[in-house]
């Protein structure tokens, strides 16, 4: 059963070494994300699963001990997903590497950790059953859900400006903050793709996992410093 979830953004810029001189701009986002991980620890889960958007090579399960790095972003920083109990030939995708970095900063030692790379095109009618299966995988399951909102909030955003982006992000932030399963399930897949909202599929997996769990949500951060929607929320 799902007992807690933390929803965090996944830009590699959360890692100070990647952000370099711009690191202070995301200090509040980092602090809120670490607070959200603390909510997971307080729930005393038997299993923690980190979900994050992934390209083809990074999709699917990643075991505890899987390694990720930020060399592709210009810094020689390596992270491990939880305790290094197993080895894996596949490197963590960037989103799960950011999740692993957050867990390392929080000194996570509360439950076994695994990762799941979720393809952004995954339709909702597949996301929901994946979530339900995750929720039944242990008596007390917690999720660290990585993913960003739209990338089209300004002309300097990665996806340039789209007038639909602000409303999409506002609804996503509201739903995440309210633990509104129906609203997350209803997020428009095509619009999310148009707006480059990487978190959509992961949020809908969360919606499937949370069915019947009766969790309450709290929105900790909602901002778009680089024209990309970043949200931090907790469900408990």
Helices and strands as residue ranges (DSSP letters): E 2-8, G 12-14, H 16-19, G 20-26, H 27-42, E 47-54, G 56-58, E 60-62, E 67-69, G 71-73, E 78-80, H 94-105, E 112-119, H 124-135, E 141-146, H 165-178, H 181-185, H 189-194, H 200-209, E 217-223, E 230-235
